Amino acid sequence: MAEMQSAEESDLDPNKDDLPLRANTNHMLVRHYVLDLTIHFESKTIGGSIVLFLEPGKGKSMETPDSAPSGESTSPSPLCEQPKQEPQLHLQPQAGASQTEVTVETCDHKHVEGTEARSWQEGASDEFTLVLDCCDLSVSKVEEVDVASVPGMRALLDDCEQPPQAGCLSFTLVERLLALSSSCWKEQHDLYLQCSTAPCPQGAAALSFHTDRWSLQLRKRGVGSPSGFPRALRIWYETKPKGASVRWTDTQDGRCCVYTMGSPINNRALFPCQEPPVAMSTWQATVVAPGEYTVLLSGENQVVPVQKESVGQWHEAQAKSGTGVPVLTESSNSSTPGVSTSGCSSVEKPCHGSNQEFQGAADGPAQSMCAHVDYPCRFTLTEAWQEAIIPHRVFSPTCLLPQVETVVVPHLPACLAAAHAVLGVHPFSHLDVLIVPSGFSSLGMASPHIVFLSQSVLMGPAHLCGARLCHEIAHAWFGLVIGARDWTEEWISEGFATFLEDVLWAKVQQLSLHEEEDQLHLRALLRWRRLHDELQNAEQELQILRPHKESTGVVSESGASTVKHGLNPEKPFMQVHYLKGYFLLKFLASFTGHEQFLAFLRLFVSLYHGRLVLSQDFLRMLLDHFPDVKRRGLTLEGIYADWLDAPGIPKWLTEESAAWLQSPLVTEVQQEVTKWIHFSRGHGKGTKRKRGDPCLKVNFKEMGPEQTVLLLEMLLEEEKMSAGVLQTLERTYDLRTQDAEVKHRWCELVVKHKYSAAYKDVEDFLIDNQAMGVYLYGELMLQEDGRQQALARRCFSRAQEHMDPAALAVVSEMIL
């Protein structure tokens, strides 16, 4: 029952096509990974082994024996299949053989590489193939793991009424190990670790493997179905320096580091795995690195390192006395901002699935209905519901510690408390924040227990940093503990986080209802302008939030699928899923009321935490919870047609944007823009004035960062602005000390009007803000000005060595 990929699929253009998810998860599911890896900075590789614990899937192609053995009292024995008896092959490598071709392994470690006498295709018609997502990995060996040789595993059979069927002992042991309750997670993980170091079974049949561009394919001789495939495998491999899941670069201190963000091709260039969203699994890892390096992982349980605990020479930032942001919480909390803690409290209470109907508010463990698979869930713990500020740490290069301790450390506790107040229990027990190298391609990225932040958020006032922290913290609920069942529905993660970013940041600032409403209108208008500009230049296919439409969530018979436009190099720099998703939520909230909508989000989290969802899961629950909105014309079909399945801007958004223009903060900006336009036109009439005098005749109002962004955007619409006016503009608002969003608009003005006195500002921005400067390169080149184009090429030359690959590809096309 082999699963071979077509030539057309294996030749996907990584710069133009969809990202393939090849793993046949309907046939076999990886339930747990154990990684044992060593970091090699000299070769820029990560090498070692990964052990996979497997469970046969329930796909329709599963072959089931006529009669299943029954030997266990608590769960059925695993289906097992006796492999066909075939002689072991011991092959000699042939001259000129490619190491990317088939490798055959025997379990006595006689490793043979090269073209094998028995071709990979020979067994394709009658042997089961386990397909894993894999790219840019050098796999050297695949072997079974003899779990029966681990002494502690035998205790799992103590309550068996009958001994396992002959030949099925290892199958039964792995099945019972996987079935342990979450209340026994410590015992379970200890057994996983013991099994990961076990030898391969004596005399076991060989496993062969084959790699193509996107997958690793495994077979065991004579095994024709998942039921007979080994349940524990060890894969020996090494990453490649240019693998797209791993970034080798330098910190801002000029020291070597490496980090992994699972992008743009997810984790398959870090370890062979199953990438489809349904392949949720647990994992544990041992990482060996030089003693002077810091190792951070996204794991639930922190451990004390043997010497010193992504890998790089980062340092922990500490809180400064008197710098904390005031925190208003509904319950007491013992966590102290900035204090390094050992991590999470142990989770002893299991959380089991429930089919009860969802009712009432979710304000504690008694009200939270868990409908997910069994795992140690914080939503069941009273102490977790009372913990407004979870333990947290912040890591940074030495040279950025002053900014981090001034901007990030004081705001992080308040952002955590705001999220708890709005959404309830924190899904994860602790949080590490890391300031990543300058080549990082976005302002932030969230994973369980760890958030990456760009250095761009450290500049200027704390507004940009605080809002971005709120955005990434919101992902703990939307994107992590609740995930999209189809990764093309990015809006389920990014749209929700963008919407909640505003809510949480307003709470951190402790704004009044009136002040919050004004700020929400201003931020909505800024996003509307950004979305409008982006959609004018984006392909229509990239404007759709649900590109698979009615086929969303549908996979092939094996479980394989694709991520639409997942390999488009421009897609990571687009904001459509953030912005259009955010506006869809604002549209829905306009029917329910803002506070009622926030309460509903909390209810949704209580029901769907620990689960994967599609758009219709959220929308149907909302329509059922607010039946009145149906009578007012809101339907599932209408939302699909207007928001999710069509390109462009919905009519509601165009109409609503006119109202945002009338809000007080926006009106203030419009008045200042009018002043600047009059000032600019008067300045251009040629009247002689003493340097600096013009600004004395106009009283310009002080504004906040986001008002300044809007002001500069509106001034960008002016055809001409003189050097004198631009100089006055910079001095009036001290633009060189503002945050990165303000600086970005300032640089656009400098480029548009060829204000050469500020070209150094543009150069500094492109070097220091690589997450935001991609399209500024395009503006420099489009001006067809020799000096500006030389500036673009000079900056690119300085930055390209450490640029993110996606940014490098896009900017290279602009420059070259």
N, C-alpha and C positions, 0 to 999 in steps of 0.2 A: 504494500500500500504506500508506495513511494510518492513523494510530492516534489516534482521537479518544476522549476520555474522556466517559463518560456524565454526564448532568446530576446524577445521584444522587451519583457520586463527587466531582464538583467542588464539591458543596455540603456536604461533610463538616463537621460541627460540631467546631471545633478544641478545644472544651472537653470533649467527651464521647467522641469516636470514635477509631478507630485512625489511626496516621500512615501516609499513603500513600507508597509508594516508586514513582514513576511511570516512571522511566527504563527505556527498552526495551533493556536491556543484552544480550538475546539477539540483537538485530538489529545493534546497533552498540555498540562498547566504546570508552570514552575511555581511552587508554593513557598520556597525559601531558598535564599542564596547565602553561602558563606564565602567571603572573599579573604584571601591571604596575599597581600600585595606589598611589593617593595618599590620605593621611588628611586629612580636612577637619574640624577640630575645631569651627570656627565653625558649620557646618551639620550636624554629627554625621552625616557620610556618608563612605563610602569609594568612590572612583570610579576608573575606568580600564578596562583591557581584560583579557580572558583568552583565550588561544589554546588550542584543543583539538586534539590529534592523535588521529585516530580509526582504528579497525580494524573492518571488518565482522565481525559475530558469526557464530555457527554455529546460530542459531535455525532452526526448521523452516520459517519463512516466508521465508527468504532465497531470492531468485530467482537461479538460477545459469545463466549462458549455456550454450548447448549445447556450445560448445568454448571452453576457457580458453586464452589465449595463453601461450606458453612462451618466455621470453626471458632467464631468469636461471639461473645454474648452481647457486646455493646454496639457492634457495627459489623456489617458483612465483610468477609475476607476479600482481599483484592483479587481481581481476575488475573490469572497468570497463564502464560503460554510457554510450553516447552520449546526452546529453539531447535531448529533442525540441526542434526549432527553433521558437521562439515569439518574437514581437516583445517588445522591452523595454517596460515600462510606466513612464511618468513621470507621476505623479499629483499633483494639487494638493490640499492639505488643505481639507476642507469645514467650514463653520461648525458649531460645536457637536460636532465629532467627539471621541470619547474617545481619549485617548492610550493607554489600556490595550487598545485594539482592535488589529487587525492593522497591522503596519508593514512596508512593502515597501522593500527596499534595492536599489540598483544599485551596481555596483562602481566607478563613477566618482564615488562619494561624494555623489550627488544624493539627499539624505535626504528622505523623504516620510513624514509622520505622518498618522494619522487613518483614517477608514473608506475602504477601497479599493474601486474600481469592480468589480474581480474579487474576490469574497468569498473568505475563507479556506476555506470549505467547498467551494468549486467544484472544487478539485483533490483532494478527499479520497478519491475512489474510485480514482485511478490514480497518486498520487504518494506516495513514501515520506516518512514523518514521523519525524524524530529527536526523541525526547522526553527532556528533561533535567529533573531535579528543580530547582525554582525557586520562591521565595516572597519577597515583599516586596523585589523588585529592579526598578529602572526600567531596562529594556533599551532602548537607543537605536539600535543598529545591529548587524547581523550580516553578515559578509563572508567570502568565501573568502580563503585565504592562498596566494600564489604561491610555493610552496617551490622551484620550478624556477629562480626568479630569484636564489636564494642561491648564490653561487659554490662554496662548500664542499660543497654537496649533490651536485654532479655527480661528485665522487670516489667516491661510493657505487656508481656504475655501472661502475667500472673492471674488475671481474671478471665483468661480464655477457657471456655468449657472443653474445647478440643484443640489439640496441637495444630499448627498450620499445615496445610497440604504440602506434600513433598515437593520441593523445588520452589515453594512460595514463601519461605521464611523471610527473606529480605523484603519482599513485597508487603507482607503483613506487618513487619516491624516499622517500615516507613509510613504505612497507612496509619498505624496507631500513634506514631510520633506526630504526624500532621494533625491528628484528631484530638490531641491533648487540649484541654480547656485553657482559656486565656489566664485563668487563675494559677495555672502551672507554668507560666511563660518562662520563669527562671530555669526550672528543671528542663523545659523543652529546649531552650537555647543552649544550655550546657550539653545536652545530648547532640544537638546539631554540631556543636564545636568538636566534640569527641569524634563524631562520625566523619567530619571533614578531614581528619588526619588518619583515618583507617586505610589499610592497604586495599588493593583490588582483590577480588576473589581468586583463589588459586584455580588455575585452569579455566578461567572464564573465557567465553567466546570473544573474539576481537571486535572492537568498535572501529568503524571506518568513518571518515569525515571528508567533507568537501566544502570549500568556500567559494562564493562568487561575490559580486560587488556588494550585495546587501544582506547576505545571510551565511550562516554556518549550518550545514546539514549533516545529521548524524544517523548512522544505522548500526544495528547489531545483527550480525550474520544469522540468518534463519528466522528472525522475528518479523512476523507479518502484520502485527497490529499493536496499538498502544498498550493493550493489556499485558503483553509479554515483554515490553520494553523495560530496561532497568529503571529503578525508581530513584537511584542516587548516582550521579555522574560527577567526575572531576575533570575539568578542562584546564590544561596548562597553556598559557598564552602570554603575549607581550603586546603592549600598545605600540603605535607608531608615532614618531615625533609630530607628524602633521595630522594626526587623527582629529576629526572635527568635534569630538566630544571633550577633548582635553586641550587646555590652553597653557602652553609653556611660555613664560614671559618674565619680565622683571617688575619688582615693586617700584614704588615711587622713590625708594631709597637706593635703587639700582641693584637690588639683590634678587637672586633667582627665586621663582615661585611657580607653582602650578595649581590650577583650579579647574573644576569641572562644573559645567552648568547644564549639561544635557541638551545642548543646542548647537547647531540647528538640526542635527540628525538624532537627537535624544542621546541615550546612553550607549548605543551599540559600538562606539569606538573606544569605550572605556572597559566594557566587559560584554561577552555574549549574553543575550537576555531576550525576554519577550517584551516587545514595545507596545502592543495594543493596550488601550486603557483598561480593558477587562482583566489584564494579567497582573492584578494587584498581589503583592507578595510581601513577606517579611524578609529581613536580611540582617547580617552581622558582618563585621569586617575587622581585620587586623591590618594596620598600615605601618610599615617599617620605613623610617626616614632618618636622615642624619640628625644627631642630637641637638643641633642648634636651630632646628626648624620647629614651627608650630603646626600641628595637625588639627584641622577642624572637620567634623563630619556632621551629617544631618540626622544622626541617630537619636533614638529616644533616651538611651541610657549613656551618660557620660562615665568614663573610666579614668583612672589615674594612669598616665603613661609611665613606661618603664624609665624613661629619662625625662623628656619634656614633651609636653603636649603642645577642602583645599589645603596645601602644604606651602609654607613660606615663612620668612623671618618677620612675622607680624608680632605686635605687642598689644597687650590689653590696656585699654584706656580706663582711667579712673575718674570718678566724680570729684569735682572741686567743691569745696565748702561754699554754700550760699548760691550755687548756680542752678539748682534744680527748678524746674517749672512746677508751679502749684498743681496738685492733683486732687480732684474731687472724686471720691469713690463712695459707693453705697455700702461698702463693708471694709473692715480693717484688713490690713495686709502687713505681713512681717518682712516682706522683701525690702531691702535697702537699695536705692538706685546706685548703680556703679559698683556694687560689691560683687566680687567674683564668687560664684557658688559652684557647688559640685554637680548641680543639675537637678534631675527630676526626683520626686518622691516615688517610692515603689508603688506600683499599681497592683492591688491584690483582688479587686472585685471584678469579676468578668461581666461583660455586657453581651447579652444574648439577643437574638433576633426576636422581633415582636410583630404580630400581624394585627395588633389592636388599631382601631381607628384613631386618628389624631384628633385630640380635643384639647381645648383650653390653652392657657399661656404656659410657656416653658420657662419657669423661673427657678428650677432646681432639679435634682436627679429624680425626684418622684414624678415630675411632670414631663421629663424627657423620655420619649418613646424611641428606643433603639431598634431599628429594623435592618441592621447590617449584619454581616458575618461576625462571628465571635472574635473579638480582639480586646485588649485592655483599653477600655474606653473611659476617658475623663468625664464624659457626660453623666456617668453614674455615681460620681464621687462628690459628696457634700463639700469636702474641703476644696475641691477644684472649683466649684461654683462660687466659693467665697474668696478665691484668689484673684483679685483684680490685676495685680502686677506679678507676673511670673518671673522666676529668676532669669537674669539676662546678663550678657557680657558684650563688650564692643572691642573689636580688634582692628588695628590700623598700622600702617608703616610708621616708623618713628617720626619722620618729617611732618606727618599730618596729625600727630597726636594733639597738638594745641587746638587745632580747629575742631577735631573730633570731641575733645573734652569740653569745648565751649558750645558746640552746636548739637551733636548727636546725643551724648550721654545725658544732658539735662532734660531732653525732650522725650527720650524713649520711655521712661516710666509713665509719663502722662499719656502718651499714645497708646500704650498697652491698657491703661485704665479706661481710656475712652472706648476702646474696642470692646472691653468686657462689659461696660455699661450699656452699649448698644446691642451687642450680639450674644452676650452670655459667656458661658464657660470657655476659656481658652482651650482649643483642641489639642495643643501640644504643651508639654510641661515646662519647657525652658526655651530661651532664644539666644542665639549668638548673632551678632551683626558684624560683618566684615567689610572694610573699605577695600575694594578690589583695585587692581592696576588700572592705569589711565586708558588702556585699550579696551576696557569693558564696553560693550556695545549698547547698553541701556542705562537708565538712571537707577534701576534696581531690579532684583529678582528674588523671589521667595521660594524656599524649599522648607520641608518640615524642620523646625528647630534652627534654621539658619537663613539669614537674609544677606544678600550681596548689595552693597550700595556703591554707586559711582562717586568719585571725588568731586564731581560737578555739584553735588548737593551741599558741599561744605562752604561754598563761596557766598559772601554777602550775608544779608539777614537770614534768620532761621526758617523763614516761611517755606522755601522750597524743600528744605530738609525735612521739616515737620510733616508737610503734606505727603512727601514720598514715603516716609516711615509709616504713616497711616495707610497708604495704599498697599505697601508690602505686608503689613500686619493683617490687613483685611483679607489677604489671600489665604491666610490660615483657615478661614471659613469657606471662602469661595475660590476654588482652585486646588486646594489641598485636601481638607477633610471632606469637602464636596467637590467632585471632579466631573468633567464632561465625559460622557460615554463615547462621544465622537469628537476627536480633537479639532475638527474643523469648526466646531462651535466655540471658538475662543471667547466669544462675548460672555459666556457663562462665567468665565474667570475674570477677564479684563474689564468687561462692562460693569460687573458688580463691584470690583475693587475700586474702579474710578468713581462710581457713585458713592461708595462708602467713604472714600478718601475725603470728600467734602464734609460729610457728616461728622466723621471722627475728628478732623482738624478743627472744625468749628467748636466741638466740645473741648478739645485741648485748649483752645484760645479762650474758652469760657465766655463766648459771645451771648448777648441777649438774643431773644427770638427775632427781633427786628434787625439786629446786626447780622445774624446768621442768614436771614432771608436776603439781605442786600449782598452779602458775600457770595451766596449761592447763585444769584442772578449774574453777578460779574463773572464768576468762573464759568457759568453756562454760556455766556456770550463769547468768551474767549475760545471755548471749545467749539462752539458753533462756527466761528470764523475759521478755525483750524480745519474742521471737518469739511466745510464748504471749499476751502482751498485745495484740500487733498483730493476730494472727489472730482475736481475739475481736471486733475492730471492722472488719475488712477484708471486702470483698465476696469471695465464694468464687472468682470468676474471677481475682481478683488474687492468690490464694494459690497458683496453679498455676505450676510452674517451666517447663513445656513446654505453653503454652496451645494451640498448634496440634496437639499430640499427634502422631498418625501422619502429619499433613500438614506437620510441621516441615521447613523447608528447601525446600518446594515453592513454585514461582513460576508465574506465568502464562506463556502462550506467548511473550509479548514479553520476559519477565524482570521485569515489574512485580509488586509484592507489597505487603503492609502490615506494620507493626509493631503487634502487638496491644496495645491500651491505651496506645499511644505518646503520645497527646494528653491522657490523663487527668491533670489538674493535681495530683491527690494522689499519683500514682505516684512522682514523684521523691523524695517524703519517706517512702516505704515501704522496709522493710528485708528483705522476704520473700526476694528473690533472694540477698541477701547471707547471711542467716541460715540459711535452709533449705538453700541450696547448701552452706554451710559444714558443716552437720550431716550432709548426705549424704556428704561427703568423710570426716568423722569415722566415720561408719557403715562405709564401705568400708575405712578404715584399721583398724577393729576386727577385720576378717577377715584382713588381711594382716600386721598389726603396723606400728607407727608408723614405725620406721626403714626397713622394707622399702617402705612406701608412699611415703616421701620419695624413695627411690632410684628407684621406678617413675616418679614425676613427672619426674625428671631424664631418664629414658629416653623418656618421652612427648614432652618438649620437643625432644629430639634428632631424633625422627622427624617431628614435626608443626610445627616452627618454619617460619614463612613460609607457613602454610596456614590455611584456614578449616575448622572442624570442627563437627560436631553431637554431641549427647550420646552417641549410640551409638558414635561413633568412639573416645571415651575409654573407655566402659564395656566395649566388646567387646575392646579391647586389654588392659584390666585382667583381664577374665575369662580371656583366653587366656594371659596372663602368669602368673596364679596359678590354675592348673587345680584346685587343691585346694578353692578357695572354692565351686566349683560343687557339689562333693560335699557341702559343708556347707550347701547350700540357697540359695546366692546366684545368682540368675538375672537376665537382662536384663529379662524380663517382670515379675518381681517388683519390680525397682527402678523401672520405669515406673509400675507400679500404686501402689506405696507412697510414692514420692518425687516423681516428675516430673509425672505426669498427674492427680494428685488433690489437692484442697484439704486443709487441716487438718494435723495433726501425726501423723507415723508412730508406730506403737506402740513401736518401738525407742527413740525419743527420749524418750518418757514414762518408760520403764523406766530408761534410762541416767541421766536427770536425778536420780533418787533416789540413785544412787551418788555423783554430784558433791556432793551435800549432806553426804557423809561425809568429804570431803577436809579436811586440816588447816586451810587458810586459811579455808575456809567455816565450819568448826566454831568457829574463833576469833571470826568475825563473829557467829555465832549466840549465843555466850556474851556478847558485848558488847550485843547486842540485848536479851537477857534482863535485863542490868543496867539498860539504859535504860528498859525497860518498868517494872521495879520502882521505879526512881527517879522516873519520871513519875507513877506511881500514888501513891507516897508524897508527892510534891510537891503533888498535887492534893487532899489531905485537909484542907487549911486550916490546918495547923500553922504557926505563925509561926516564921520563920527569918530570920537575918540574910542580907542579899544576898550571894550568892556562897558561903555556907557549905555548901549541899548537895553541891556538887561535891567538897568536901574529904572527904566521907564515903564516896565511891565511887572506886575506882581503875579508871579507864577505860584500856584498852590502846591504845597507838599503833598505827595501821594504815596500810597502803599505800593509794594512790588507789583502786584497784579494790575493795579491801575496804571502803573508806569509801562508795563508790557502793552496794555491796550493803547495807551497814548502813542507809543512808538509804532505800533502796528498801523494806527490811523495816519500817522505822519508819513509812513511808507507809501501811502496813496498819493502823496504830493509829487508832482513831476519834478520840481526843482527845489533844492535847498542849498544855500550857499555855505561855504566853509565857515564863515563867521557865525551863522545861525547854528550849525552843527556844533561848533565849539561852545557856544553859549548853552546849547541843549545839554551837552555833556557835563558842563560845570554846574548847571542848575540842579541836576539830579544826581551828580556825582556818580555817573554811570559806570565808571571803572571799579567801583566798590560794591556794585549791586550783585544780585544772584545771577546764575547762569542763564535763566530765561530772559531777564532784562538785557544782559550782555549780548545774547544771541540776536535780539531785535536791533540793538545798537549796531552790531556788526553788519546787519543787513542794510541799515541806513548808510553806513560808511561805504559799503560796496556799491550800492545803487548810485550814490552821488560822488563816488570816486574821491572821497575825502582822505587824501594820502597822509595827512598828519596823524590819522588814527589807524593806519594799516598795521601798526604794531599790536593794537588791540585785537584785530582780526587774527593775526598770527598766533598770539597767545591763546586766543579762544580755540583755534583749531588744534593746537597741541594739548591744551589742558582739558578740553571738553570733547573728546572724541565720540562720546555717546550722543552728542547733539549737533556736531558740526558737519555731518555728511553732506547735506544738501547745500551748505554754504560753499563747498567746493564748486558745485554746479553753478552757483550764482557768480562766482569769480570767473569761471571759464566762459559763461554766456555773455559777459560784458564785452568780450573781444578787446579787452584792454591789455596791452603787453605787460604792464607792470603788475596788474592784478593776476594775470595768468602765471607770471613768474612767481608771485607770492603763493599761489595755490600749489605749484609744483615744488617749491621750496618746503612748504609745510608737509606735503605728502612725503617728500624724501626723508624728512626728519621723523615722521610718525609711522611710516609703513611697516617697519620691522616688528612693531608691537601692536599693530592694528588687528582688530577682530577680523577674521576671514571674510565675513559678509560685508563689512564696511570696506575692506580692502578691495573686494571685487567691484562694488558699486563705484567707489572713488576712482579706481584704476580706469574704469570705462569712461568716466567724466574727464580725467586728466589726459589719458593716453589715446 
